[in-house]
């Protein structure tokens, strides 16, 4: 943590979290809660619902040399039980230099997500960079599991 500049800067070092920077306006006294997002290598415990993946420019590049999308903001979105309303999950994260990320899906107890016939949530990945935001097509995510075998998400296939 650094206190030599206005605001707060948190550098987690080698720990599997992203750093954070808060401007003075973001700090509330006497307490400010700061949630650090997990990085791709974060060792999730059992019962966590998350996606560990990769964001690349295009699927059209050779599979052994995909062009990663670095430093994009990424978060999960979940479909409400009404079947039409999408909600952003808390704790957005950023892609690393290789396009890798880990995105949590946290749903509050009062929320009612859409659940399919197999008990899975309907979700999307939302990615933002350079003022542009795009969503993946909907896919299913099993509650309490980390989906880490998904193919890379391609920026050019995400929907504006």
N, C-alpha and C positions, 0 to 999 in steps of 0.2 A: 504494500500500500504506500502511496506517495501523498504527502501533505504539503510539499513545497510549492505547489501550484494551486490556483483557486479550484475548488471542487475536489473530487476524489478519483484517483486512478488505482485500479486493482490489477496487479500482474500476478497470476497464479503460478508463474514459473513453470516447472515441469509437471505440475498437477494437471489432470485431464479436464480442465475447465477453460472456457474462454475468459479473457480479461474483461474489464468493464471500466468505463469512465463516466463520471457523473459531474455535470456542471453545478455550480452553486445553487441555481434555481431548482435543481432536482433533489436537493437535500432538504429534508424536513427534520426539524429538531423536536424532541430529543432523540428520536430514532429514525433511521432510514433503512428499509430492508433492500438488500441488493442480492438478486438471484443470479448466480453465475450459470451460464448455459454449459452443457457438457460438450466436449469435443468428441470427434469420431471414436477415439480410443477409450472413451469412458467405460468402465466395467459395470454395466447395469446389473442390478440385483434382480432376483426372481420377482415376478409380479408387475414389472414396469412395462408400460406400453410405449413403444418408440419405434422409430425407423432409423437405421444406420445405413447411409447410402452415399451416392456420389452424384454430382451435377456436372455434366459435360456440355460442351457447345452443341454437339451433334452426334447422333448415332451413326452418321454416314462416314465418320473417320475410321481408320483401321482400329479394330478392337484392342490391339496391343499398344496403341498410341492415341487414346482419346484426349482431346483438348479440354482440360478442366476449366470450370468456371470458379475462380477464386473470389473470396470475399463477398459472396452474395448472401443476402439475408434470407434465411429459410425457416419455415415453420409449418406445422401440421394444421389442417383445417378439418373439422368433423361436421357431418351432416346431422341436423336436428331430426327428431322423430317426426316432425311435420313433413319431411321428405323434400323440402325446398330451401331451408335456411342453413347457410354455412356459417360456422363459428371458428374464429381463430383460437388455436390452443395457446396458452401462455408460454413464456420462455422461448422467444425466437432465438435462433442460433445463426452462425455464419459458416460458410464453407471455408475449408483450409486451402492452402496453395495447390493441393492436388484435387480440389473439388469435393473432398470428403466432408461429411457432416453427420451429426446425430441429432435428431429432432424428437422431442418428447410429445406425447399426447396425454394431456392431463384434463380430465373432465370433472367438474365440480359435482358433488353429490346431488345438488338440486337440478342439474342439467339432465336432459333426457335425449341421448343420442339415438339415431336410427341404428337398429341392429338387424342384420340380415338373418336368413333362415338357419345359418350356421353359427350365430352368436357373434359375428364380427361387426366391427364399426365400419361405416363407409367414410373414407377420408380422402383428402387431396394433399399434395405437397404444394405450398405456395413459396415462390422464389422471387426476390426483388433485387435488381441491380440497375445502376445508372438511371434511376427514375422510372424504370419499367417493372411492372409486376405481372407474373404469370402463374397459372395453376396447372397442375397435372390433371389428367383424367382421373375420375374417382377410382379408388381401389379399396379392397377389404383389408382390415388390420385386426388381427385377433387380440382381444384384450389380455393384458398380462404377458405379452410376448414382445420381443424385439425382432422386428423384421430386418434381417441383415443379408438376405440373399436376393434382394430385388435387383433387376438390371439397372444400370445407371439411368438417371433422369436426364433427358436431353433438353437444353434450353430451347432449341428450335422446334421441339414438339410440344412444349407447354403452351397452354391457351392464354391469350391476352385478356 
